[in-house]
Structures are given as structure tokens and as C-alpha cells.
Amino acid sequence: MASYDALFEDENDIFGGTPESKYWDIVKQVSPDIARDEFDSIIAKMAAMEQMLMEQHDEEELDKIIDRHIFANASTIETRKKSLYMEYAGRLIYKLSD
């Protein structure tokens, strides 16, 4: 998994916006089929991770564990979200060039 920490030094100046805003700008530029396929791959990845974690914890407990982890690690989670937005934006851009 890539880390794009160096790009976040000035969050409001990254390519003219935040990683989140740039991702959504790019989604608006790709065909609905590409956006849908990429979103489906994100959901499939989440489903696989959730299934793996549910082998250790039941669903209700897992939700609580995740919420506590997000609360306790808000800064690192926020940085990871930005990296993921950049990664998925890059995947969309790559699909545009196909």
C-alpha cells in the first residue's frame, strides 16, 4: 500500500484541492461504468477484510472495535484515508488512459 504523506504538507494546495475532492472530481470525469467498476472493487476489498476480521469477532463487536480504533487513531486514520483517495484516484486516471 502506497503512502502519499509528502503530498499532504499543504492539504488545500494538493493539485488544487484535497485528496478527497480530487477523487470526486475525477469520478465525475470518468464513465459511469468505470466509476461503478472501481467502486465495486473497493467494496469487494472491504468485504474480504470484514470477512477475515469476522473470523475473530462477531459483527457487532467488530463495529465497536473499528469505531474505537478510528477514535483512538484519528490522525493516522485520516492520513491513511488521504492515501487511499490518492490511490483510488490514480486507478481511475489509469482507467481513463486505457
C-alpha positions as CSV (number, residue, x, y, z in Angstrom):
1,M,0.0,0.0,0.0
2,A,1.4,3.3,-1.0
3,S,1.8,6.3,1.3
4,Y,1.4,9.7,-0.1
5,D,2.3,11.7,3.0
6,A,4.6,14.1,1.2
7,L,1.6,15.3,-0.9
8,F,-0.3,16.4,2.2
9,E,2.0,19.1,3.6
10,D,-0.4,21.7,2.3
11,E,-3.7,19.9,2.1
12,N,-5.5,22.8,0.4
13,D,-3.0,23.1,-2.3
14,I,-2.6,19.5,-3.5
15,F,-3.3,19.6,-7.2
16,G,-5.9,22.3,-6.5
17,G,-7.8,20.6,-3.6
18,T,-7.8,17.8,-1.0
19,P,-7.3,14.1,-2.0
20,E,-11.0,13.6,-1.3
21,S,-12.1,16.5,-3.5
22,K,-9.8,15.4,-6.3
23,Y,-11.0,11.8,-6.2
24,W,-14.6,13.0,-6.6
25,D,-13.6,15.4,-9.4
26,I,-12.1,12.5,-11.2
27,V,-15.1,10.3,-10.6
28,K,-17.2,12.9,-12.3
29,Q,-14.9,12.8,-15.4
30,V,-14.9,9.0,-15.9
31,S,-17.7,7.0,-17.4
32,P,-20.3,5.6,-15.1
33,D,-19.2,2.1,-15.9
34,I,-15.6,2.8,-14.9
35,A,-16.7,4.5,-11.7
36,R,-19.1,1.6,-10.9
37,D,-16.4,-1.0,-11.5
38,E,-13.9,0.8,-9.3
39,F,-16.4,1.3,-6.5
40,D,-17.3,-2.4,-6.8
41,S,-13.6,-3.3,-6.4
42,I,-13.4,-1.1,-3.3
43,I,-16.5,-2.8,-1.8
44,A,-15.1,-6.3,-2.6
45,K,-11.9,-5.4,-0.8
46,M,-13.8,-4.1,2.2
47,A,-16.0,-7.2,2.2
48,A,-12.9,-9.5,2.2
49,M,-11.3,-7.6,5.0
50,E,-14.5,-7.6,7.0
51,Q,-15.0,-11.3,6.5
52,M,-11.4,-12.0,7.6
53,L,-11.9,-9.9,10.8
54,M,-15.3,-11.6,11.5
55,E,-13.5,-14.9,11.8
56,Q,-12.1,-13.4,15.1
57,H,-15.0,-11.2,16.1
58,D,-18.8,-11.1,15.7
59,E,-20.2,-8.3,13.6
60,E,-21.5,-6.1,16.5
61,E,-18.2,-6.4,18.3
62,L,-16.3,-5.7,15.2
63,D,-18.2,-2.5,14.6
64,K,-17.3,-1.4,18.1
65,I,-13.7,-2.3,17.8
66,I,-13.4,-0.4,14.5
67,D,-15.1,2.7,16.0
68,R,-12.8,2.6,19.0
69,H,-9.8,2.2,16.7
70,I,-10.8,5.2,14.5
71,F,-11.4,7.3,17.6
72,A,-8.0,6.4,19.2
73,N,-6.1,6.7,15.9
74,A,-7.9,9.6,14.3
75,S,-4.8,11.3,12.9
76,T,-3.2,8.2,11.3
77,I,-6.6,7.1,10.0
78,E,-7.1,10.5,8.4
79,T,-3.7,10.2,6.7
80,R,-4.5,6.7,5.5
81,K,-7.8,7.9,4.1
82,K,-6.0,10.6,2.1
83,S,-3.5,8.0,0.8
84,L,-6.4,5.7,-0.2
85,Y,-8.2,8.6,-2.0
86,M,-5.0,9.2,-4.0
87,E,-4.5,5.5,-4.8
88,Y,-8.1,5.1,-6.0
89,A,-7.9,8.4,-7.9
90,G,-4.8,7.1,-9.6
91,R,-6.6,3.9,-10.5
92,L,-9.4,5.9,-12.1
93,I,-7.0,8.0,-14.1
94,Y,-5.2,4.8,-15.3
95,K,-8.6,3.5,-16.5
96,L,-9.1,6.7,-18.5
97,S,-5.9,6.1,-20.4
98,D,-7.0,2.5,-21.4
